[in-house]
Amino acid sequence: MNKPGGGGSAGQAYVNSKKDPNHTIFTINDAHTIAATVSNTRPEGNFTPIAMLAADQVLFVTSKDSEYQTMDQAIEAIKANPNGLSVGVADQLDKICVYDINNSYGVQFKDVYFDSAGEIATALMGGHVNFGMFNPSECAALVESGDLKALAIFATERNPAPFDDVPTFTEMGHGDLVFAMTRGILGPAGMSREAQLFWSDVFKVVCESDEWKEYLNTGGLTPSYMDCDTYAKYYEENEKMLIEKAKALGDI
């Protein structure tokens, strides 16, 4: 059942309205986590973590015609002209990535909001912004065609082709710049332990299947399965980090 709207808030409100907490589950990503605070759709006691499934790495991208063809060139230019270079963003997570780059390098890129990654790509190729934030699946085809060029990835290891020649921020000496949009499954507040364990095991089987592995490979996703107990600890820490950064940006 698709419940679009409010960065996941409509779906969260629907889940909160169900009387039986053991038979409804929903997908979650980091943008939805922030939205739950902004829209006040997080229930008392929070949701019930079930499993983490995968993660989307984040790429710092420019156009093929950009005069900045390496991250070093981009940093050198922004240091010489604070706020003079723009980065297209499509959600609060992209804004957090710009915020993290600014803090790590001691620079001030300016973020420009768009409604989607597709709009950022169009603006980049049209020369309306200098850089953009993308998940792999959002820019793989354009990177492969040569229309866009990824300058860096928020990861500790390089991604497979077409991003295998893209350096990580870690190898460039900025190990603090590691970020990925996590994708997981939650249940309502009040879900029983029996139901939580049941669904956790279901998604373990899913993540071990060949069909799922092919889906991850096609979508440029990183396999990141965690069972409910491991994910619960991760979710709590990650939620705290995201909310702190969203507050620092004035989004909450």
C-alpha positions as CSV (number, residue, x, y, z in Angstrom):
1,M,0.0,0.0,0.0
2,N,1.6,3.2,-1.2
3,K,1.1,6.2,1.1
4,P,3.1,9.1,-0.5
5,G,3.5,12.6,1.1
6,G,5.5,14.5,3.6
7,G,8.7,12.6,3.2
8,G,7.2,9.5,4.6
9,S,5.0,11.3,7.2
10,A,1.7,10.2,5.6
11,G,2.8,6.6,5.7
12,Q,3.9,6.9,9.3
13,A,0.6,8.5,10.3
14,Y,-1.2,5.6,8.6
15,V,0.9,3.0,10.5
16,N,0.3,4.9,13.8
17,S,-3.5,4.7,13.2
18,K,-3.6,0.9,13.0
19,K,-5.0,-0.8,16.1
20,D,-3.1,-4.1,15.7
21,P,0.7,-3.3,15.7
22,N,1.8,-6.8,14.8
23,H,0.5,-6.9,11.2
24,T,1.8,-3.7,9.7
25,I,5.3,-2.9,8.6
26,F,6.8,-0.1,6.6
27,T,9.9,1.0,4.8
28,I,12.1,3.7,6.3
29,N,15.1,5.8,5.1
30,D,17.1,8.6,6.7
31,A,15.0,11.3,5.1
32,H,11.8,9.7,6.6
33,T,13.6,9.6,10.0
34,I,14.0,13.4,9.9
35,A,10.5,13.9,8.6
36,A,9.1,12.0,11.6
37,T,10.5,14.7,13.9
38,V,9.5,17.6,11.6
39,S,5.9,16.4,11.3
40,N,5.6,14.9,14.8
41,T,4.5,11.5,13.4
42,R,6.9,9.5,15.6
43,P,4.8,7.7,18.2
44,E,5.5,7.6,21.9
45,G,8.1,4.9,22.5
46,N,9.2,5.3,18.8
47,F,8.7,2.7,16.1
48,T,9.9,-0.9,16.3
49,P,13.1,-1.7,14.4
50,I,12.8,-4.8,12.3
51,A,15.7,-5.0,9.9
52,M,18.2,-2.8,7.9
53,L,18.3,-3.9,4.3
54,A,20.7,-1.7,2.3
55,A,22.4,1.6,2.0
56,D,22.7,4.2,-0.7
57,Q,26.1,5.8,-0.9
58,V,26.3,9.6,-1.7
59,L,28.3,11.1,-4.5
60,F,29.5,14.6,-5.1
61,V,29.0,15.2,-8.8
62,T,29.7,17.8,-11.5
63,S,29.1,18.1,-15.2
64,K,31.4,16.9,-18.0
65,D,32.0,20.6,-19.0
66,S,32.8,21.8,-15.5
67,E,36.1,23.6,-15.0
68,Y,36.4,21.6,-11.7
69,Q,37.3,18.0,-12.7
70,T,38.7,16.9,-9.3
71,M,37.7,17.5,-5.7
72,D,40.9,19.3,-5.0
73,Q,40.1,21.8,-7.8
74,A,36.6,22.3,-6.3
75,I,38.0,22.9,-2.8
76,E,40.7,25.3,-4.1
77,A,38.0,27.3,-6.0
78,I,35.6,27.5,-3.1
79,K,38.3,28.6,-0.7
80,A,39.1,31.4,-3.1
81,N,35.5,32.4,-3.4
82,P,33.4,31.5,-0.3
83,N,29.7,31.0,-1.2
84,G,30.6,31.4,-4.8
85,L,29.9,27.8,-5.9
86,S,26.6,26.0,-5.7
87,V,25.6,22.4,-4.9
88,G,22.2,21.1,-6.0
89,V,20.3,19.2,-3.2
90,A,17.0,17.4,-3.3
91,D,16.4,16.7,0.4
92,Q,17.6,17.3,3.9
93,L,20.2,14.4,3.6
94,D,21.8,16.1,0.7
95,K,21.9,19.3,2.8
96,I,23.6,17.4,5.6
97,C,26.2,16.2,3.2
98,V,27.0,19.8,2.0
99,Y,27.1,20.8,5.7
100,D,29.6,18.0,6.5
101,I,31.9,18.9,3.5
102,N,31.9,22.5,4.6
103,N,32.8,21.6,8.2
104,S,35.4,19.0,7.2
105,Y,37.2,21.2,4.7
106,G,36.5,24.6,6.3
107,V,34.8,26.0,3.3
108,Q,31.3,27.3,2.4
109,F,29.5,25.7,-0.6
110,K,26.0,27.1,-1.1
111,D,23.2,24.6,-1.4
112,V,20.4,25.1,-3.9
113,Y,17.2,23.1,-3.4
114,F,15.5,21.1,-6.2
115,D,12.5,18.8,-6.1
116,S,14.4,15.8,-7.4
117,A,17.7,14.4,-8.5
118,G,16.5,14.6,-12.1
119,E,16.1,18.3,-11.8
120,I,19.6,18.6,-10.3
121,A,21.1,16.7,-13.2
122,T,19.3,19.0,-15.7
123,A,20.6,22.0,-13.8
124,L,24.1,20.7,-13.8
125,M,24.2,19.9,-17.5
126,G,22.7,23.3,-18.2
127,G,25.4,25.1,-16.1
128,H,22.9,26.5,-13.6
129,V,24.7,24.9,-10.6
130,N,28.3,23.8,-10.1
131,F,27.8,20.5,-8.3
132,G,25.1,18.1,-7.1
133,M,24.5,15.4,-4.6
134,F,23.3,12.1,-5.9
135,N,22.8,8.4,-4.9
136,P,24.4,6.0,-7.3
137,S,21.1,5.0,-9.0
138,E,20.2,8.6,-9.6
139,C,23.3,9.3,-11.7
140,A,24.8,6.0,-12.9
141,A,23.5,6.3,-16.4
142,L,24.7,9.9,-16.8
143,V,28.1,9.1,-15.3
144,E,28.4,6.1,-17.6
145,S,27.5,8.2,-20.7
146,G,30.0,10.8,-19.6
147,D,27.5,13.6,-19.2
148,L,28.2,13.8,-15.5
149,K,31.4,13.3,-13.5
150,A,31.6,12.1,-9.9
151,L,34.4,13.7,-8.0
152,A,34.1,12.0,-4.6
153,I,32.0,9.4,-2.7
154,F,31.1,9.5,1.0
155,A,32.5,6.0,1.7
156,T,35.5,4.1,3.0
157,E,35.8,1.9,-0.2
158,R,35.2,2.7,-3.8
159,N,32.0,1.5,-5.5
160,P,31.7,-0.8,-8.4
161,A,31.6,0.5,-12.0
162,P,30.7,3.1,-13.2
163,F,32.1,4.6,-10.0
164,D,35.2,2.5,-9.6
165,D,37.4,5.4,-10.5
166,V,35.7,7.8,-8.1
167,P,37.9,8.5,-5.0
168,T,36.5,8.3,-1.5
169,F,36.7,11.2,0.8
170,T,38.5,8.8,3.2
171,E,41.3,8.2,0.8
172,M,41.6,11.9,0.3
173,G,42.2,12.3,4.0
174,H,38.7,13.1,5.2
175,G,37.6,10.0,7.0
176,D,34.9,11.9,8.7
177,L,33.0,12.2,5.4
178,V,31.3,8.8,5.4
179,F,27.6,8.9,4.8
180,A,24.9,6.7,3.2
181,M,21.1,6.8,3.1
182,T,20.1,3.7,5.1
183,R,17.0,1.7,4.0
184,G,15.2,-0.5,6.5
185,I,12.0,-1.8,7.8
186,L,10.1,-0.7,10.9
187,G,7.0,-1.7,12.7
188,P,4.6,0.3,14.8
189,A,5.2,1.2,18.4
190,G,3.9,-1.6,20.6
191,M,4.7,-4.5,18.2
192,S,5.2,-7.7,20.1
193,R,8.7,-9.2,20.5
194,E,7.4,-12.4,18.7
195,A,6.3,-10.4,15.7
196,Q,9.5,-8.3,15.6
197,L,11.6,-11.5,15.6
198,F,9.4,-13.1,12.9
199,W,9.7,-10.2,10.5
200,S,13.4,-9.8,11.2
201,D,13.9,-13.4,10.1
202,V,11.7,-12.9,7.0
203,F,13.9,-10.1,5.8
204,K,17.1,-12.1,6.5
205,V,15.8,-14.7,4.1
206,V,15.0,-11.9,1.6
207,C,18.5,-10.4,1.8
208,E,20.1,-13.8,1.2
209,S,18.1,-14.4,-2.0
210,D,19.6,-14.1,-5.4
211,E,16.8,-11.9,-6.5
212,W,17.5,-9.4,-3.8
213,K,21.3,-9.4,-4.6
214,E,20.5,-8.7,-8.2
215,Y,18.2,-5.9,-7.2
216,L,20.9,-4.3,-5.1
217,N,23.4,-4.6,-7.9
218,T,21.1,-3.1,-10.5
219,G,20.2,-0.2,-8.2
220,G,23.7,0.6,-7.0
221,L,22.8,-0.3,-3.4
222,T,25.2,-1.6,-0.8
223,P,24.0,-4.8,1.0
224,S,23.7,-3.9,4.7
225,Y,21.4,-6.4,6.5
226,M,21.1,-6.1,10.2
227,D,18.7,-8.1,12.4
228,C,16.2,-6.4,14.6
229,D,18.5,-6.1,17.7
230,T,21.6,-4.9,15.8
231,Y,19.4,-2.5,13.8
232,A,17.7,-1.1,16.9
233,K,21.1,0.1,18.3
234,Y,22.1,1.5,15.0
235,Y,18.7,3.2,14.4
236,E,18.9,4.9,17.7
237,E,22.4,6.3,17.2
238,N,21.7,7.2,13.6
239,E,18.4,9.0,14.4
240,K,20.2,11.0,17.1
241,M,22.9,12.1,14.6
242,L,20.5,13.0,11.9
243,I,18.3,15.1,14.2
244,E,21.3,16.9,15.6
245,K,22.5,17.9,12.1
246,A,19.0,18.8,10.9
247,K,18.7,21.1,13.9
248,A,22.1,22.7,13.2
249,L,20.9,23.4,9.7
250,G,17.7,24.9,11.1
251,D,15.5,22.3,9.5
252,I,14.0,21.3,12.8
